[in-house]
Amino acid sequence: MCSLRLEVRETKANPLSGFNVEETVMIPAHARRRHVVIEERLKELQAYADSSELNRVEYGQRDAGFITSGISYVWPLPIGLIKRFV
């Protein structure tokens, strides 16, 4: 006869509990479902970029105009502000 000995161990909390894989891991199956949310978020970011005081027109000589984007400015490009500038 075989004797079996069981140990009772304390369980550890799962460090990934509360981690929503469908919202954070963008494999194609998840990305298709999140596309609507991402598009809405981009619309909100665009509206913010157009109205933010971080984006501005700096007037100097008026014979040339430059539109810049990058870390020193905000992304996405403020399309509404650019249209008013042009």
Secondary structure, DSSP 8 states (H G I E B T S, - for coil): --------------TTTT--HHHH---HHHHHHHHHHHHHHHHHHHHHHHH-TTS----S-TT------STTS-SS--HHHHHHH-
